[in-house]
Amino acid sequence: MRSKERREFVRVNYLCECQVESEGLRTAALDGRINDLSLDGVFIDSMLWLPIGSTLKVKFKVQDRQIRAIGEVKYFIPNVGMGVQFVDLAQYEREVIESVVQGTPLPALPPPTGQRATGSLIPRSGTGPLTPGGPVMSGDLAVVNLFDVLHMIESGGLTGCLSVLKNEMLCEIHFNDGAIVGASEGSSIGMTALNRILGGQGQAFEFHESPEPFAETIKSSGNTSLLLEMMIHKDEEAPARPA
C-alpha cells in the first residue's frame, strides 16, 4: 500500500497470531503475526512472503472474534513480511475490526445459520505464484530453516523441485507428492547430493511445482525415515571422541 492509500484508512498497532493460505503455496497454512490493522488490510510478519498480486486467505482473531478474509498482497519486505489489502470481507467482520480501529461497539454475534462461507480463492492471471512456471514459495535460508521448508512441501503433498542456493551453486531436491525422490549438487546425485545439501548452510531457496513426477534416484518409505537414516549414518561415520 502506498502512502496515499494509507492516509485513507486509520491504522492501529494490533498484535495477534494469524494463519495464511494461498493457492500460490498449495500447502498447509502458514503461521504469521499481524502487527498493523485497518479496515483496508493488515501487515503480516512472516519470514516467507508471496509476490505482489498474490491472492490469499487470512484467518485471525480480533477481540476473540474470528475473522476470515480474502486479500491481495500489495507489497512485501524480504525477511520481514507483506502488506495485504482485503478484497473480500464480510460486513460483520468489518464491524469487528472497526471496533478496534475506530473504537465503535462490538457488533452482535451473527446467528449460526447466517454464517458466511469463505468460498474459494479468486483465480488470477499474470505474474505471481499462481502463474505456471513461477515459484510457489521462496525465502532466505538465513532466517528460514530448510527442514521447515521440507516439512511444508511434504504436508502439501507437492510435486516439484526445491532449488537451494548454496556456496553460489544451485542445488536441487526433487519431490513426488511431498516425498523426496531425488537430489543433485554439481556432479553428485541421489543420497550423496542430499547429504551435502542438508549438511551445509544454504543461502536462499525457491520451490517450483512440476506437472510431471521426477525419476526416483532416492528410495525411501517416507521423508521422516529418510532423514532419520541420514542422521544415523552421519553419527556412525563421525570419528569417535577420545576418552
N, C-alpha and C positions, 0 to 999 in steps of 0.2 A: 504494500500500500504506500502511495506517495504522500507527501506532507499535506497536500490539499485534501486528499481523501480522509486523512487522519483528523483534520480540523472539523469535518462534518459530523463526527461522532465522538461522544465523550468516552474516553478510555480510562480504565482504572487498573491498578495492580491487583490481580486476584490469583492467588496460587492454588492450584488444585491438580490432582492427577488426571490423566486422560488416556483414552485408547484411540488409536488411529488405524483405520483400514483403508486400503486402496487397491483398485484393480491393477495399479502400477506395481504393487508389491505382490499381489496374489499369494499372500501368506498370512500366518496368524497375526492378530492385532499387535501393533507395536505400542509399547508404553511410552508416554511422554509426560510433560508437565506444562500446564498453562500458566503463564505469568502476566498476561496482558489481555484484558477482556473488554469488548464493546458490543453494541448491538449489531455492528457490522462484521465482526470476526474476532479472531484470537491470534495470539502469538504462542507457538508451541515450542518449548525447549526440547530438543532431540538431537542426538549425535548423528542420526540418519535423517536425510531430508529428501524431498521429491522435487523434480524440476518445476519451474513456473508453468502454470496451466494445468497441473495435475489435479484430478478430482479425487476427493477422499471423504470418508465418513469419520466424524469425530464424536466421541462419547465422553461426557464428563458430568460432574455434579456441581450445582450451584445451590447453596443453602439446603443441601440434602435432597434437592430435586434433580431427577435425571434429565440430562439434555442430550438429544441426539440430533445432529445436524449434518448436512452435506455441504462441503466447502470446496474452494478452489485455491490452490497455492498462488499467491500474488508475488511473493519474493522469498528468498531464503538466504541465510547466512551460514556458510560452511562451518560445521562443528559447533554451531550454536542452536539453530532451529529454523522455523519457517513461519511466515505470516500467512494466515488463512482467512479468506473472506467467505462468509456464509452465502450460499446460493439457494439453500432450502432449509428454512427454519420455521417451525410451526408457531402460530400466534401465542399459544400458551407458553412455549419455551422462550419466546422473545420477551414475554412479560416477566418471566422468572429472571432473565438476565437484566432486564430493565430495573428490577427491584434492587439490584446491586449497583448498577451503573448510575441510576438516577434517584435511588432512594424511595421508589414507589412501593406500596404494599405488595406482598407476595400474592399472586393470584390463587384462587381456589383450585384444588386438585381436580383435574378433569375426570368424568365418570369412566369406569373401566371399559365400557362399550364404545367409548369415543376415542380410544387411543389411536394415534396416528401410526400407520405403517411407515417404516422408514424408506421402503422402496429400494430400487436398485440404483447403482451409481449412474450418473449421467454419462452416456457414451461421448467420447471426444475424438477429434481427429487432429492431425498436425504433429508438432513436436511434443516430446514428453514421453513418460514411461508407458503410456497406453498405445504408443505407436510401435508396430512391429519393427524389430531391429534395435530399439533403444534399450538402455539398461533399465531393469525393473527395480534395482536398488544399487546404491553406491555409497561409499563413505571413506573416511580416513582411519586407517588402522592404528594410528597413534592414539585414537580415542575410542575406537570400537574394537572389541575382541573378536578375532577371526572365528573362534569357536562358537560365539553367539551368532555369527552370520551363518555358519554351517547349520546350527540348530534351526534358524528361521527358514532356511531352504528346505530342510528335512520336514519341518512342521507343515510347510505349504505344499509338500509333495511335488516340488517343481522339477522340471527337466530343463537343463541348460548348462551354461558354462560360467563358472566363477573365475574371473580374471584377477590375479593378485600381482601388484607391482612390488617386486622385492629386489633390493640391490640394483635398481634401474633395469631389471629384467622382468618381462611379463610372463607369469606362470599361469597355469590353468588347472582347475579341478572340475571334473565333469560329473553331472548328476542325472539320473533317470528316476523320475517320480520321487525325488528327495533323497535317494540313496547315492552315495559316492561310488562311481563305477570306473573312474579313470583320473589320471593326472599327468601333467607334463611340466618339466622345468628344464629348459635348454634341450640337451640330447637325452635326458632321463625321462622315463615314462613309468606309469604304474606306481607301485608301492614306494619305490626309491624316490620318485619325484614327490609323492605326497609327503613322505617323511621330511624331505628337505623344505617343502613349502611350509609345513606346520611347525617345523623346528626352528624357524628363524622369524624375525620381526619384519612383516610386510609394511609397505608404505600406504597403499590405497587398494581399494577393490571395486569391482563392478560385476553385477550378475546380469547376464543376458539369457533370456529363455530361448529354447530351441524347439521347433515343431517336430523334430525327429530325435529318437533316442540315440545315445552315444554307444559306440562299441565298448565292451567291457574289457578293461585292462587290469581292473582290480575286482577280485571276487570276495564277497563277504555276505554275512547274514543280516547285516544292518550297520549303520554308522556307529552306533554305540559300541558294538562288539569289535568293529574295525579299529576305532580309536583306542579302545582298551588293549587290544592286541599289540598295537604300535607302542603303547606305553610300557607294556610288559617286555617287549623285545628291546626297547631302549634301556630299561633297567638292567636287563641281562647283559647287554653289550657294554654297559658302563664299567670302567675299571674299578676293582674293589679298593675301598679305602684302607689305608694301613691301620692296623690295630693300635 
